[in-house]
Amino acid sequence: MTIDELQDLVTEFSQQRDWERFHTPKNLVMALTGEVGELAELFQWLTPEQSQELCDNEQGRVKVEHEIADVLMYLLRLATVLDIDLATAVKSKLQVNEQRYPVELARGRAEKYSELG
């Protein structure tokens, strides 16, 4: 399934419920932030090992999958409302990051681009 097809599914879901009037950019960003918080809550206080193992059982995997899906659905909806082509935006941002994080400087390092030089 393509990004466009996913956006269409989320838009149709919203339209069927007459929710489009609530889906302003501000409201969608606030909802997206809340869903990211719910995803973060699943991992909060876990050790690195526990966070890797969270999806090893069905119950943990379903919780993580649902929160990731909520985040993606709000992000897709926001892009639709703002008429942003997500594929183009990602490609553009990767080009910016290629300049900021050249392989020879960034490989295996977690520093911000301003600290690599």
Secondary structure, DSSP 4 states (H G I P E B T S, - for coil): --HHHHHHHHHHHHHHTT-GGG--HHHHHHHHHHHHHHHHHHHTT--HHHHHHGGGSHHHHHHHHHHHHHHHHHHHHHHHHTT--HHHHHHHHHHHHHHHS-HHHHTT----GGGT-
